[in-house]
Amino acid sequence: MLEAPQMSPDPVNPTYAYVGAFVDELQRSGVRNVVICPGSRSTPLAMAFAAQVAIRVWMHVDERSAAYFGLGMAKQLRQPVALLCTSGTAAANFLPALVEASLTRIPLLVLTADRPHELRDNGAPQSIDQNRLFGTYAKWFVEVALPEATDAALRYIRTLAARASALTQASPAGPVHLNFPFREPLAPEPIAAQSWSQVAQRDLLAWQGRPHNRPYVEVRDTPAGAPSETTIARLAHMVRGARRGLIVVGPLDAPSLAEPLLRLAQRLGYPVLADPLSQLRCGDHDQRLILSNYDAFLRHAAFVEHAQPELVLRFGAMPTSKPLLLYLQRYAHCPLVVVDGQHGWEEPTQFASDLIHADPFALCQNLLTALDAGAGLPSPPPIDRPASGSIEYEWATAWQDADRVTRDAINAAMQDFDELFEGRVFTELAHLLPGGVMLYVGNSMPVRDLDTFFSCTREHVRIMGNRGANGIDGVVSSALGASAGAGREKPVVLVLGDLSFFHDLNGLLAARLHGLRLTIVLINNDGGGIFSFLPQAAYQEHFEQLFGTPTGLDFSHAVQMYGGRYEKAEGWEQFRKLVSEGLSGDGLQVIEVSTDRVSNVKMHRHLWKVVGEALDNETGPSLRSR
């Protein structure tokens, strides 16, 4: 339990009794990490956290990077992480990371210090309106009462701590914002020593908390549970009537889901289109029906024309792939069932026919049970794998063949490229990364190349990214936060572009301050590479100024300033060597892969052409409707 700060014979310092009870209750509720930015108004909370041995303090001098650091840590730990800053624009700098946390359901407890009410809206320095500062991106906001050392106030602040930490994890998880107004003096006054147990006239439950370090209020969140029998019966009827179905799995962090979901896929003969952030492409589970190259072969018009589905089941958020989105758009009349276990609305396509709020694990298990029992329907479903020659067999095999042909064509064609190709970074990493490694991927082009070129591997590699707002900001800090959460024994590799790296150079300080381990693969095409693939590229007169935005920066100096090692890979053999050194080494290492934006577009388009030709030459089972 938190040792009491020095208290006065008056009888106590009310501010420190209050914040001490709050921080003590946070650790009782399971909060183990707090990211603190320096400031004056936040002094009482900062000192209370520093005195609490059960909560680790991570200091950051930049609030924007700090918030992303906390985001990455909470994402890795799947536990709430607290953020603390002083008043004014310091708090406003938390917003980008809170937007991401809200959209990706990451538990953050945001604590902002504030001026007391009498100093607001009258010209007091470092004072802005912090009430509901983060708008709808905070799932709950509280303007915390001013500190008092009364039993009622201490009961209130302990209850608030328990409720707030629980709400960060309650379905759907997300950020909670508590705004703390503090009056001066902000530092502990020099007062006589006195322990909590000596305050005999007080209610010890309010002062010390419940016995045996139990939370003041034990909160048990019940996430979306098992689907109803009616839902399962309807879904069983749908899948039994759909011989040509697909399972689409987007970004999802549910390790236990792989086994029942893949058993269901085998049972139905449905191919699984797995986004790299679905966690299905990596691991020793049954990968026979998992497809990882659909982003490439769904660009082929002839395949798409004959691959008309009868039912699509989707789990998790919408995948990254635009060709997949266009495929679903083409067959928008096909029933699309979206399973969302967080009571949210993860359905941006507006194609869904059914949205089921239920635990995905329970849904797969119960649906399998219903299919085994027949669910009151005639003909038995296919068992383990569709019979050879059946519609289900030809359907599944055709998708598997397309995936295999695409992978082989891409791998063969890439060997002939004279220049370093951005997509090959991920084919190399798919073979290089051992089990236990975390791969964090930046937005814009890297996550798209990850989707296309990172094939399935038997190694347990956890793949993460900031796919809520899909921004390029804060990626370095997020990866370092994930590294802090993973611990020194688990290597983390971050792949990002040069503009993302530039946006968050301040984040590198965390690696030096906290001795963190991170290998960064920096794909440097000197600008915004993704725009070269977009219609804006046709307008060359102003393209470089408005969209290409080259900076010409030499990042080696910045990396050295933060105590890291900077190497430039001149070829793939050297790239493999440098990545292996990073995985076995310590500290911060940055590996630059220098590419050309124009050549990169040409190489991508050449690969799409090669894939199309290979698919045209494939003589596998037909997908034509019967």
N, C-alpha and C positions, 0 to 999 in steps of 0.2 A: 504494500500500500504506500501511496505517496507520503513521504515525510512532510510534516507541516512546516511551512515557512515560519520565520520568526514572527511571533505574535505579541501584540502590546497588551498591557494590563487593562486595556480600555473596553473589552478584554481581548479582542482579536482584530487583525487587519481584515476587514470584510471582503475586500477584493480578492485577497489571496486564499481566504477560506473558501470562497465561492468558486474560483477557477480551479483550486486544488481538488475540490469535490467533483467538478466537471471532468477534469482529466483523469482522476482516479476511476470514475465511472466508465470512461471510455475504455480504459484497459480492461476493466471487468467485462465489458461488452465485446471484447475481442479485437479492438484496434491495437495494432502492433507497430505501426509506422506513421510518422508525421513528417511532412516536407514543410520546412519553415523558411520564410524569407525575412531578412532583417528589417526592423522598423521600431519606432518608439511606441506607438499607440498599442501595439500587440504585445508589449513587454510582459504583462501579467500571465498571459497564456503561454508565451514562449518560455518563461522561467518555470512555469508549472510543468510543461512538457519536459524540459531539461532535467527536472528533479524526479521524473517518473521513470524508474529503471525498466519497467515493462514495455515502454514505448521507445523505439529507436528514432532519433532525430536525424533528418537529412537536411543540411543547410544548402540553400540556393540563393544567389544574389539577384537572379532575374526571375520575376514572377511568371512570365509566360513559359519559360523553359521549366520552371519548377512545377507548374501545373501539369505539363505534359510528362514530366518525370514521374509524378504521382500517378498519372493515368497509366503509364506503362507498367509501373509496379503493381497497381491494383489489377490490371489485366492479367499479369503473370501469376499473381498470388490468388486471384479470385476472392480477394478479401478487401474490406474497405481500407482506404488510405486517407489520412487527414491532410489538408492543406491549410496553412496559416500565413496571413500577411497583414500588414498594417492598413491604414485607411487611405482613401483617395484613389488615384489611378492605379496604385499597386493592385487593388482588388479588381479593377477593370481588366488588367492583363491576364487574369485567370479565365476570361470568357472563352477564347478559342478552344482550350482543352475541355472546358465544361460542355461546350457544344458537342464535341466528339464523344465525351463520356455519356452524355444524354442519349445520343443516337446509337451508341454501341452498348449501352446498358452496363457501364462500368461504375462500381461503387466508390464515389468520392465524397468525403465529408469536408465541406469548404467552410473555413472559419475566418471571417474577416473582422478585424478590429475597426472601431468607428469612434468618432467624436460623440460625446453625450448630446442629448437633444437640444440643450440650450446653446450649443455651438454650431448648430446646423442652419444653413440657409441665411447666414448673416455675415459672410465674408471671412469666416475663420479659415486659417490655412489648412491645406490638405484635407478639405472636407467636400465631399460630393454626396449626392443622394444614393445611398447604398441599399436602400430597401428594394427588394426584388430586382437587384442589379442585373441578375442573369436571366430575368424573364421566365419564360416557360422551360428553359433548359435546366433549371433547378426543379426537381420534382416536389420539393417542399422547402419553404422559406420561413424562418422565424427571426423576428427582431427580439433578441434576448433581453430579458429584464436587467436593469442595472444591478450590480452586485450588492448583496446584503449578506450578513452573517447570522440570519435568523433560521430557525428550524424550517419554517415554511419555504424560505428562499433556497435552502440547501436541498430540501426534498424536491423542489421544482427543478433545480439545475441537474440533479442526478437523474430524475425522470427524463428530462430533455435529452441528456447524453445518451441514455439507453434507447430512447425512441429514435433519435436521429441516426445513430449508428445502425440500428435495425432497418430503418427505412432505406438506407443506401443499398441494402441487399434485397429488400422486399421486391417481389416481382411486379413490374419490371425494375431491375436494379438501375441505379443512376445517382447523380449528384444531389446532395442535400446541402443547403446554405444556411448557416447560422451567423447572424451579424451581432457582434458584441460591442455595445457602447461602454467606454471606460472613462471615468473622470480621473483627473490627477489627484494625488501622486500616483504615477504608474509603477514606480519601483517599490520594492518592500521597504517600509520604514525601519530604521534601526530600533528594534523593540526587544523586550525581554523574552527569553526562551520559555516555551510552554508547549507541551505535547497535546495531541487531540484528547487523550484519555484524561487529562487534567481538567477538561471542561465539564465538570461533573453536573453542573446545573443544566446542561444541554441534553437534548435527545441524541444519544450516541448513534442511533441508526441514521439520522440525518447527517451527523458529522462524519462518522467513520464508514458508513455504508454497511451493507449486510454482511453477516459472518461468512468466513471461509471464501472471501473474495468473490462472492456471488453477485451478479448484476442486481441493481436496485429493482429493475423491472425486466423479467425474462420475456423476450419477444420471440415468438415462433411463427415465422412466415410460412404460409402454405402456398407454394407456387401452383401453377396450373396442374391439376392432378390428372387422374386417368379420365379418358373420354367416356361419355355416357354409353350405355348399351345401344341406344338409338343411333348415336353417331357411328359406332363401330359397325352396326348392322348395315347402315346406309353405305359406308365406305366399302364394306365387304361386297355389297351388291355392285358397286361401281367397278371395283377391280376385277370381279368375276366376269363382268361384261366387257372388259377392255383387254384384249389380247395383246395389243401393241401400245404398251405404256412406257413411261419414263419416270425415273426418280431424279429430281434435281436437288442438290444440296449446296446451299450458299455458305457464306461465312457463318461459322457455328463453333462454339467451344463447349462440346458435350462429349467427352471421351467415351462415356458408357454407351452412346447411341450406336456406335459402329456395328457392334455384334448383331443386335436385333434388326437394324435397318438393312444390313447386308443379307441376313437370313430371309427377310421379306423380299428383297430384290431377287434372290435366287428362287424363292417360292413362286414368284410371279413371272420370272423371266424378263424383268424390267432392267435395262441398262441404267447405271447410276452416273449422272453427269456431275462430277464433284469439283467444285471450286477449290483452289489450293488452300483457302482459309477454312475449308470444311473439316480439316484434320483427317480426311479419309484417304488422301493420296499417300500418306506415310504411315507405316506400321506393318505388323505381321498378320493383320486380319486378311480375310479372303478378298482378294482384289480382282477376281475374274471378271466381274461386271462393272468395275470402276473404270470410267473413261476420263482421260486427262488431256486429250488433244482435240476435244470438240470445238474449241475456239477456232481452230484451223479448218477442220473439215466441214463445219457448218457455214463456211464461206462459199462452199461449192454448191452451185445452184442445182445441179442434177441430183446430188444426194438429198438436199433439202426437199426437192420436189417429190421424191418418192418416200420420204421419211415422215409421213403424216401420222401423228400419234392419235390414240383414242382416249388417253388419259395421262395427265401429268400430276405427279405428287411432288410438292416442293417443301423442303425443310430448311430452316435458317433464313438469313437475309437474302436479298436478290444477288445472284452471282455477278462477278465483274464483267463477264464476256458480253460484248455487244452483239456478236453473231448469234449467241443464244437468245438474247432479247428479241432480235429480229425474227428468229425462228418461231418463238412463242407468239410473236405478233402475227406472223403469217397464218398460224393455226389458232387464232384467238377464239374460234368457236369450240375448240377442244376443251373439255372440262379441266380446270386447273384447281387442284386442292392445295391450299397453303396451310401448313401446320406450324403454329406459333405458340410456343410454350410460355410466353412472357406476357400475355394479355396486351400485346402491342398491335401494331398494324404494319407488319413487314411486307407490304404488298404495293410497290410503286407502279406496277405494270398496268393495273386496272383490268387485268384479264382474268382474275380469280373468279371461279364459280362458287368455291367454298373456302371459308376461313375457319380453321378449327383451333380453338384455344385449348390446348391440352399438352401434357407432358409427352414429348415425342417418343421417349423410351417406352412409356406405358402404351402409347397408341400402337407402336409397331408390335409389341408383345401381344396386346389384346386382339389386334387384327389377325396376327398369325393364329392365335387360338380360335378365333371365329372361323377362319378358313379351314382349319383342321376339323372343326365341328360341322362344317358345311353351311353354317349360318342360315339354315332353312332353304338353301338354294340347291338346285340339281347338280349336275356334273361336278366331279371332284377337281380341285385345282391342281396345277402341275406341282410335282414334288421335287425339291432340291434343284432340278434343272429341267427345263422343258424337253419333252421327247424330241429326238431327231426327226426332222421333217415337219414338225408342227409349225403353226404360224408363230408361236412364241419363240421357238428355236431360231427360225429364220430371221425374225425381227432382232433378237438379241445378238445373233452371230453377225448380222450385217453391220450393226453399230460397233461391235468389237473389231471386226475386220477393218472398218473405216479408221478406227483409232490406231490400230497396229500399222496399217499402210501409211497413215499420216506421220506417225512417229518415225518410221523407218525412212520415209522420204525426206523429212526435215533433217534428221541426223546425217544422212548421206550428203545432202546438198550443202549443209553448213561446212563440211570438210573442205569444200572448194573455195570458200571465201578467203581472199587475200588479207582483208582487214579484220580487225577485232569487231565482232558482231554482238550487239547488246543482248539479244535473245540467248546467245550461247552461254552467257553468265549463268543462267539458270539450268541449262542442261548439264553444265559442269558441276554446279553445286548439288544437283540431284544425285550425282555419283560421289561427290567428295564428302558430303556431310554425314558424320556418323550418328548413331542413335544418341539421344540426350541433348542434341544441339537445338537451339532455338533460332529460327530464321525470321527476322523482322524485315518487312518489305515496305518501301516508300510508295507513295501514290504516283499518279500520272503514268509514265511509260513502264517503270519497273514492275508494278503490280500486274499490268497487262501482259508483259513478257513472262512473268511468273506463271500466269494462267496458261499461256500457250506452250511454254517450253519446259516447265518443271513437271516431269513425268512421275509416275508412281514409284515409290521406293519402299523396300521392306524395313528400312530404318525408321525409328520413332523420332521424327523431326517435327517439332511443333512450329507451325507457321502463323505469324501474327502480322497485323497491320492496322492502320487507323482508317477503317472503311465506313465510318459513320458519316462524317462530312466530306471525306475523300480529299482533304486538303493536304498541301505539301508542307504545312507549318508544323513544327514541333516533333518531327520524326526522330531526330537524333536524341532528344530528351526522352521520348517515349521508349526508345530502344535501351537507353541507359537505365531508365526506371525498371524495365523488364529485367535487365542484367542484375540490378540491385536485388530484385525480388527472387531471381533464380539462384543467386549465390555464386561464389567463385568456382564451384565445381562444374557448373553448366555453362559452356561457351555460348555466346550470342553473336550471330552474324547479321549485320544490317546491310541491305542493298538499297541504295537511293541515288537520285540524280543530283547534278551539281546545283541546281536552283534550290532544291530541298535542303541540301547541305548548307548552302549559303544562308538560307532563312533561319537556321538554328545553330549557327556556329557557337553562339553563347552556351548552348547546351553541353558542349565538350568539356566545360569546366567541371561538370559533375564527375567525369571520369578521373580527373586528377584529384579533386577534393576527397572523393570517397574510394579511391583506388579500385575503380570498376574495370571489368574485363569486357572489351567489345572489339570485334573486327568489323570494319566498315568497308564495303565494296562500293566505291564511288564511281558511278558511270558518268563520265564527264564528256558531254557533247556540246559544252559551252552554250547553254541556253535551254529553251523550252522545247525539247525534242518532240513532244506529243503534237505540237501545232503543225509539224511538218506532215502529219497524217490527216489533218483536218482541212476543210474547205478553204480556210484562211490562207493556206499555202499557195493557192492559185493567184493571189494578189501580191506579187513579188515586190512591187514598188515600195510598199511600206512594211513588208512582212518582217524583216529583221528588226526594225525599230520597235514595232508594236507587239510582235509575238515571239520571234526568235530570241530576242533580248540577250545577246551574248554579253558576258561580263569580262572575259579574258583573265580571270583570277587564277593565281597560283596558290592553291590551298595548302601547299606543303608548309608554308610559313605559319599559318594559323594552327595547324596540327602540332607543329613543333612548339609553338607558344604554350599549348595546353599539355605538353609533355608526352605527346604521342609519336609514333613512328609512321612515316609516310613513304610508301613505295609505289612505283609505277610499273604495271605489268605490260611488258612489251609483246608478250605472246601467251598462248594458253598453257604451255609448259611452265612458264614462270608464274602465271596466275595460280595454277594448282599448287605450286611450291609455296607461294605467299599465303594462300588460304590455309594450307596445312600448318604453316608456322604460326598463323594467327590462332588457330584452334588449339594448338598445344602451348602457346605462349601466354603471356599475362599482359594486363594493361590495355592501352588503346593502340590499335593498328589500323591505318587507312591504306587501302589498296586502290589505286586509281586505274580504271579502264577507260582509256581515252578513245572516243569514237567521233565519227563525223555524221552530222544529222542528215545530210542529203544521201550519203551512202547507206545509212541505216534504213532509210525508207526504201531504197532500191533493193536492199537485201531482203527486207520483209516481203515486199511484193514478189520478188523472185521465188521465195519460198511458197507463197500462196499459189503461184503458177505451177510449181513443181508438185505440190500436193494435189491440185486439180488434175494434172496429167496422170499422176499415180492412181487416183481414185477412178478415173476414166478407164484405166487399164485393168482395174481389179475385176475379177470374174466371180466374185462371191455371190451369195444368195441375193435374190432380188427383193427390194422393199415394196414393189408395186402392190397396191391393194388387191385383195382377193374378192 
